């Protein structure tokens, strides 16, 4: 996976601006909690998983020259802490090719990250106090 730093800036209410390299995204919570200015943090995780899955499957099909016309991925939170990922493959594919593509869907980097024991370390960052001295 890439190692670009993801920076989060606070906006109004719970809206957050997310910067990744030259890209800017928003995260928020729906009304009435906040203003629904973007997907929720959980939805962004699902988006990362779905897009990574789609990319991994497309890369494998292209590498092998298989006739994958289209891949559709829909991801949602299910019961008991599960994530449900529906993968649709359209094209003139042999059963063995479909099986290999679905296996690739489970090996994308985000899928592997979410299914292993991950340690997250929170490091406090000391920010400089604002200068409030009289001018």
ABEGO torsion letter per residue (X at the ends): XBABBBBBBBBBEABBBBBBEABBBBBBBBOAABAGABBBAAAAAAAAAAAAAAAAAAAAAAAAGBBBABBBBBBBBBBGGBBBBBBBBBEBBBAAAAAAAAAAAAABAAAAAAABBBBBBBBBBBBBBBBABBX
